[in-house]
Amino acid sequence: MKKLIVAVFAIAAALWFLNTSTLVTPPSGAVKILAHRGIHQVFQPDGVENDTCTAKRIEPPRHAYLENTIASMQAAMDSGAEVVELDVHLTPDREFAVFHDWTLDCRTDGTGVTEETPMSKLKTLDIGYGYTADGGKTFPFRGHAQGQMPTLTEVFTALPHGRFLINFKSERRAEGATLAVLLRAHPEWRKSVFGVYGGTAPTQETLRLVPGLRGYDKQSTLACLGRYAAYGWTSIVPEACRNTLIVVPANYAPFLWGWPNRFAARMRDVGSEVILLGRYGGGDFTSGIDSADDLTLVPQNFAGYVWTNRAETIAPLLGKRMAATNHQANRE
């Protein structure tokens, strides 16, 4: 029995020593904001499914910005966002339309499948047409966003100092190949692409064709986190976690070996960036760090990226928290 107790104690001690953050200096650098869809009209996520028209359930508007527009991206960067997430569809005239929805019927005054509609047609649509916060009694953005759906080329041109996480909305390998061709034709835009994610086929095709680019899809994320959960306690980082972007739901993060500092250090050492999401409750919906309450899920010394739908709210709150932490450190 004594030998068994000693063995259990030794194993527990080894696990603690290999995975505690207490003995690890937090990675240098400050927390960074990743603004999902730029600054945009938000909605309550309860009950949202893949085909839910979220434009019909927005909260009363606090500002005039609409998602995936150049103005919303600029506003996000002005608020302190390091990276802006945007959505793309490859149209029949070989342009990348920057727009979230698979179809046009929800947000715009048009109809049909986004990727099947020429960009010349998409440019005529009012992308604020369908937004309502009162069940259709009023439409506060109708008539104010005609022709504001940008192309990816327009985004890169208008915001040359921006960095973007590109979300492929389809499973078309051609999207990845086309993005790679675009970046080869305009090497100055390569620095604007923080990473790619979404559909497996276009994501993996882009990563294959653009050396050094990082990205993820559902399968690669599950492979990374699943294998890390299995043997990350040894300090061995799975190949699937190397040179990539690692998205971590905040409510699952504490269960990762070495969270937060040792985990972050391990990922940094293998060339990966960590993106902290909001709470994951199942399904395909991605929540963000969107409130003061959510900020309690962000470790004090976290130096990765925080995914948020409210950059205009979270950036100032994080700034105040960092200032308070620095002030306390200076006093000590």
C-alpha positions as CSV (number, residue, x, y, z in Angstrom):
1,M,0.0,0.0,0.0
2,K,2.8,2.4,0.9
3,K,4.4,1.8,-2.5
4,L,1.1,2.5,-4.2
5,I,0.7,5.7,-2.3
6,V,4.2,6.8,-3.2
7,A,3.7,5.9,-6.8
8,V,0.4,7.9,-7.0
9,F,2.1,10.8,-5.2
10,A,5.0,10.7,-7.6
11,I,2.8,10.7,-10.7
12,A,0.7,13.5,-9.3
13,A,3.9,15.5,-8.6
14,A,5.2,14.9,-12.1
15,L,2.0,16.0,-13.7
16,W,2.0,19.1,-11.6
17,F,5.6,20.0,-12.3
18,L,5.2,19.4,-16.0
19,N,2.0,21.4,-16.4
20,T,1.8,24.1,-13.7
21,S,1.8,27.7,-14.8
22,T,3.3,28.7,-11.5
23,L,6.8,28.0,-12.6
24,V,6.4,29.6,-16.1
25,T,6.9,33.2,-16.9
26,P,3.9,34.4,-18.9
27,P,4.6,34.9,-22.6
28,S,5.6,38.5,-23.3
29,G,3.2,40.9,-25.1
30,A,-0.3,42.2,-24.5
31,V,-3.7,40.6,-25.2
32,K,-4.9,41.3,-28.7
33,I,-8.4,41.9,-30.0
34,L,-9.8,39.8,-32.9
35,A,-13.0,41.6,-34.1
36,H,-15.5,39.1,-35.5
37,R,-17.1,40.7,-38.6
38,G,-15.7,44.1,-37.6
39,I,-18.0,46.3,-35.5
40,H,-21.5,45.2,-36.3
41,Q,-25.1,44.9,-35.1
42,V,-25.3,42.2,-32.5
43,F,-28.1,39.8,-31.6
44,Q,-29.0,37.4,-28.8
45,P,-27.4,34.0,-29.7
46,D,-30.1,31.9,-27.9
47,G,-31.7,29.6,-30.4
48,V,-29.6,30.6,-33.4
49,E,-29.2,27.9,-36.0
50,N,-27.4,27.8,-39.3
51,D,-30.5,29.1,-41.2
52,T,-31.6,31.7,-38.6
53,C,-31.9,35.2,-40.1
54,T,-30.0,37.1,-37.4
55,A,-30.7,40.4,-39.1
56,K,-34.3,40.1,-37.9
57,R,-33.3,39.7,-34.3
58,I,-30.8,42.4,-33.7
59,E,-30.7,44.4,-30.5
60,P,-31.7,48.1,-30.7
61,P,-28.8,49.7,-32.6
62,R,-26.1,51.5,-30.7
63,H,-24.2,52.6,-33.8
64,A,-24.5,52.7,-37.6
65,Y,-22.0,50.0,-38.6
66,L,-23.0,46.8,-40.5
67,E,-20.9,43.7,-40.5
68,N,-18.3,43.0,-43.2
69,T,-18.2,46.5,-44.5
70,I,-15.0,48.5,-44.9
71,A,-16.4,51.1,-42.5
72,S,-17.0,48.5,-39.8
73,M,-13.5,47.1,-40.3
74,Q,-11.9,50.5,-40.0
75,A,-14.0,51.2,-36.9
76,A,-12.8,47.9,-35.3
77,M,-9.2,48.8,-35.9
78,D,-9.8,52.3,-34.6
79,S,-11.2,50.7,-31.4
80,G,-8.0,48.7,-31.0
81,A,-8.6,45.5,-32.9
82,E,-5.4,43.8,-34.1
83,V,-7.2,41.5,-36.5
84,V,-10.6,41.6,-38.2
85,E,-12.4,38.5,-39.2
86,L,-14.3,38.6,-42.5
87,D,-16.3,36.2,-44.6
88,V,-15.8,35.5,-48.3
89,H,-17.7,33.9,-51.2
90,L,-16.1,33.4,-54.7
91,T,-18.6,34.7,-57.2
92,P,-19.0,33.6,-60.9
93,D,-17.0,36.6,-62.1
94,R,-14.1,35.4,-59.9
95,E,-14.3,38.1,-57.2
96,F,-14.4,37.4,-53.5
97,A,-17.5,39.0,-52.1
98,V,-17.1,39.9,-48.5
99,F,-20.5,38.9,-46.9
100,H,-21.5,36.5,-44.2
101,D,-24.7,34.8,-45.4
102,W,-24.9,31.9,-47.8
103,T,-28.0,33.5,-49.3
104,L,-29.0,37.1,-49.9
105,D,-32.6,36.9,-48.7
106,C,-32.0,37.7,-45.0
107,R,-30.0,40.9,-45.0
108,T,-30.4,42.4,-48.5
109,D,-33.1,43.4,-51.0
110,G,-31.9,40.6,-53.3
111,T,-32.5,36.9,-53.4
112,G,-30.5,33.8,-54.3
113,V,-27.3,32.1,-53.4
114,T,-24.4,34.6,-52.7
115,E,-21.7,32.6,-54.5
116,E,-23.9,32.1,-57.5
117,T,-24.5,35.8,-57.9
118,P,-22.1,38.0,-60.0
119,M,-20.3,40.7,-58.0
120,S,-21.7,43.2,-60.5
121,K,-25.2,42.3,-59.2
122,L,-24.1,42.1,-55.5
123,K,-22.8,45.7,-55.8
124,T,-26.3,46.9,-56.5
125,L,-27.9,45.5,-53.3
126,D,-28.8,47.3,-50.1
127,I,-27.1,45.2,-47.5
128,G,-28.9,46.9,-44.6
129,Y,-32.4,46.1,-46.0
130,G,-33.4,43.3,-43.7
131,Y,-32.3,44.5,-40.3
132,T,-34.9,45.0,-37.7
133,A,-34.9,45.2,-33.9
134,D,-38.7,45.3,-33.4
135,G,-40.1,42.3,-35.4
136,G,-40.4,44.2,-38.6
137,K,-42.1,47.4,-37.5
138,T,-39.0,49.5,-38.5
139,F,-35.9,48.8,-40.6
140,P,-33.3,51.3,-39.4
141,F,-30.7,50.6,-42.0
142,R,-32.9,50.2,-45.0
143,G,-31.8,52.5,-47.8
144,H,-28.5,53.5,-46.1
145,A,-26.2,50.7,-47.3
146,Q,-26.7,50.5,-51.0
147,G,-23.7,49.0,-52.8
148,Q,-21.6,48.6,-49.6
149,M,-20.8,44.9,-50.0
150,P,-17.0,45.0,-50.7
151,T,-14.7,42.7,-52.6
152,L,-11.7,41.3,-50.8
153,T,-9.5,43.3,-53.2
154,E,-11.3,46.5,-52.1
155,V,-10.7,45.6,-48.4
156,F,-7.0,45.1,-49.0
157,T,-6.7,48.3,-51.0
158,A,-8.7,50.5,-48.6
159,L,-7.1,49.1,-45.4
160,P,-3.5,48.4,-46.3
161,H,-2.4,48.3,-42.7
162,G,-5.1,45.9,-41.6
163,R,-4.8,42.2,-40.7
164,F,-7.6,39.9,-41.6
165,L,-8.7,36.4,-40.7
166,I,-10.5,35.1,-43.8
167,N,-13.4,32.7,-43.4
168,F,-14.2,30.5,-46.4
169,K,-18.0,30.0,-46.3
170,S,-18.0,27.1,-48.8
171,E,-16.3,23.8,-49.3
172,R,-14.9,24.7,-52.7
173,R,-11.3,24.0,-53.2
174,A,-11.3,26.7,-55.9
175,E,-11.7,29.4,-53.3
176,G,-8.4,28.5,-51.7
177,A,-6.6,28.3,-55.1
178,T,-8.0,31.6,-56.1
179,L,-6.9,33.3,-52.9
180,A,-3.4,31.9,-53.4
181,V,-3.3,33.3,-56.9
182,L,-4.5,36.7,-55.7
183,L,-1.7,36.8,-53.1
184,R,0.9,35.8,-55.6
185,A,-0.3,38.5,-57.9
186,H,-0.2,41.0,-55.0
187,P,2.6,40.0,-52.6
188,E,2.1,43.2,-50.7
189,W,-1.3,41.8,-49.5
190,R,0.3,38.7,-48.0
191,K,1.1,40.6,-44.8
192,S,-2.6,41.5,-44.5
193,V,-3.7,37.9,-44.2
194,F,-3.4,36.9,-40.5
195,G,-4.9,33.5,-41.4
196,V,-7.7,31.5,-43.0
197,Y,-10.3,29.1,-41.7
198,G,-13.7,27.7,-42.4
199,G,-14.4,25.1,-45.1
200,T,-11.8,22.3,-45.0
201,A,-11.2,22.1,-48.8
202,P,-10.4,25.8,-49.4
203,T,-8.6,26.3,-46.1
204,Q,-6.3,23.4,-46.7
205,E,-5.7,24.3,-50.3
206,T,-4.7,27.8,-49.3
207,L,-2.3,26.5,-46.6
208,R,-0.8,24.1,-49.2
209,L,-0.2,26.9,-51.8
210,V,0.8,29.8,-49.5
211,P,4.0,29.0,-47.6
212,G,4.0,30.1,-44.0
213,L,0.3,30.9,-43.8
214,R,-1.6,29.7,-40.8
215,G,-5.2,28.5,-40.5
216,Y,-7.6,25.9,-39.2
217,D,-10.8,24.1,-39.9
218,K,-13.0,21.9,-37.7
219,Q,-11.0,18.8,-38.3
220,S,-7.6,20.3,-37.6
221,T,-8.9,22.0,-34.4
222,L,-10.3,18.7,-33.1
223,A,-7.1,16.9,-34.0
224,C,-4.9,19.5,-32.2
225,L,-7.0,19.7,-29.0
226,G,-7.9,16.1,-28.9
227,R,-4.3,14.9,-29.2
228,Y,-3.1,17.5,-26.8
229,A,-5.7,16.4,-24.2
230,A,-4.4,12.8,-24.7
231,Y,-0.7,13.4,-24.2
232,G,0.0,17.1,-23.8
233,W,0.7,16.5,-20.2
234,T,4.1,15.1,-21.3
235,S,5.0,18.6,-22.7
236,I,5.0,17.0,-26.2
237,V,3.0,19.2,-28.6
238,P,1.1,17.3,-31.3
239,E,2.0,18.0,-34.9
240,A,-1.6,19.2,-35.5
241,C,-0.9,22.0,-33.0
242,R,2.3,23.3,-34.7
243,N,2.5,26.4,-36.9
244,T,-1.2,27.0,-36.9
245,L,-4.0,28.9,-35.3
246,I,-5.5,27.3,-32.2
247,V,-9.1,28.3,-31.2
248,V,-9.9,27.6,-27.6
249,P,-13.4,27.9,-26.1
250,A,-13.0,29.8,-22.8
251,N,-15.1,27.4,-20.8
252,Y,-12.9,24.5,-21.9
253,A,-9.6,26.3,-21.6
254,P,-9.0,25.5,-17.9
255,F,-9.0,21.7,-18.8
256,L,-6.0,22.1,-21.2
257,W,-2.7,20.9,-19.8
258,G,-0.7,23.8,-18.5
259,W,-3.4,26.5,-19.1
260,P,-2.8,29.4,-19.3
261,N,0.9,30.2,-19.2
262,R,2.6,26.9,-19.9
263,F,0.1,26.1,-22.6
264,A,0.7,29.5,-24.2
265,A,4.4,29.0,-24.0
266,R,4.3,25.6,-25.6
267,M,2.2,26.9,-28.5
268,R,4.4,29.9,-29.0
269,D,7.5,27.7,-29.1
270,V,6.0,25.7,-32.0
271,G,4.9,28.8,-34.0
272,S,1.2,28.8,-33.2
273,E,-1.1,31.6,-32.1
274,V,-3.9,31.0,-29.6
275,I,-7.4,32.5,-30.1
276,L,-9.6,32.5,-27.1
277,L,-13.3,32.2,-27.9
278,G,-16.3,32.7,-25.7
279,R,-18.2,29.9,-24.0
280,Y,-19.0,27.0,-26.2
281,G,-22.4,25.4,-25.7
282,G,-22.6,23.0,-28.6
283,G,-23.6,23.4,-32.3
284,D,-21.8,25.5,-34.9
285,F,-22.4,28.9,-33.3
286,T,-19.2,30.7,-32.3
287,S,-19.6,33.0,-29.3
288,G,-17.1,35.7,-28.3
289,I,-15.8,37.5,-25.3
290,D,-18.4,40.1,-25.4
291,S,-19.1,41.4,-21.9
292,A,-17.4,42.3,-18.6
293,D,-18.6,39.0,-17.3
294,D,-16.9,37.2,-20.2
295,L,-13.6,39.0,-19.4
296,T,-13.3,37.0,-16.2
297,L,-12.6,34.0,-18.6
298,V,-9.5,35.8,-20.0
299,P,-6.4,35.1,-17.9
300,Q,-4.6,38.2,-16.5
301,N,-1.4,37.7,-18.4
302,F,-3.0,36.2,-21.6
303,A,-1.0,37.4,-24.6
304,G,-3.0,35.7,-27.4
305,Y,-6.1,36.9,-29.3
306,V,-9.5,37.4,-27.8
307,W,-12.4,36.8,-30.3
308,T,-15.2,39.3,-29.8
309,N,-18.4,40.5,-31.4
310,R,-18.1,43.8,-29.4
311,A,-14.7,45.2,-30.1
312,E,-15.9,48.7,-29.3
313,T,-16.9,47.5,-25.7
314,I,-14.2,44.9,-25.0
315,A,-11.1,46.9,-26.2
316,P,-11.7,49.7,-23.6
317,L,-12.4,47.2,-20.8
318,L,-9.2,45.2,-21.6
319,G,-7.3,48.5,-21.7
320,K,-8.5,49.5,-18.2
321,R,-7.7,46.0,-16.9
322,M,-4.2,46.1,-18.3
323,A,-3.7,49.7,-16.9
324,A,-4.8,48.5,-13.5
325,T,-2.5,45.5,-13.6
326,N,0.5,47.6,-14.7
327,H,-0.3,50.1,-11.9
328,Q,-0.4,47.4,-9.3
329,A,2.9,45.9,-10.6
330,N,4.6,49.3,-10.4
331,R,3.4,49.8,-6.8
332,E,4.9,46.4,-5.9
